[in-house]
Amino acid sequence: MQITKMNTQYDLDEHTVFVVNELVGAHALPIIDFLKDKEKISEFIIAEELGLEINETRNVLYKLLEHNIVMFLRKKDRIKGWYICYWDFNPTMVPHLKHKILVEKRAKLQDRLSAEEEGQYFICRNACSRMTFETAVEQNFKCSECGQIMQEQDNARTKEFLRERINELDKQVKAAEPKRKVALEAPVVVKAAPKVVKATAAKKKPAAKKRK
Ligand SMILES: [Zn+2]
């Protein structure tokens, strides 16, 4: 996908950029940027306007849909007889997704910190490997890469770094607490997933008819 625009070139708020980057990737930003002030835009228009292949466009839209960042409406084209999806950006999901991402990041860091606090780590002098005490014993305290003797690592700085990051995330999580309590498992989530499958299946039908 040829998207060279920087994040800052999109007229999107930082929360949206963060959520889209984290959950789908920067390549999805042009689509959100394009959809944001519009209503029910056909995927063909999106592809055409952004100079993307239709399949690429759909793949990104489905990824966005998995997180309910977009919503769609499927309509049968009366002339062509096939189904077209019309898409909308769903900004109400952004605060909830942001909060969820931060909570998950914090949990991961907490797990890492716990592992650092409980374990004893060994590191190669050439820094090619790092392992737990158990693995080091299995390898006779020799680096599997270069054969150097492994040394016990002082992980005080790692722990300190992780604690700082966790504190920082605590603040971010608090700040990102959504004002409106909408469950992430709102009906949109439940409905959205199976629809994607139907939409793809339905797209194939008219093509099959044509061949007859
Ligand atoms: Zn080594």
Boltz pocket constraint, residues with backbone or C-beta under 6 A from the ligand:
constraints:
  - pocket:
      binder: B
      contacts: [[A, 124], [A, 125], [A, 126], [A, 127], [A, 128], [A, 129], [A, 143], [A, 144], [A, 145], [A, 146], [A, 147], [A, 148]]
      max_distance: 6.0
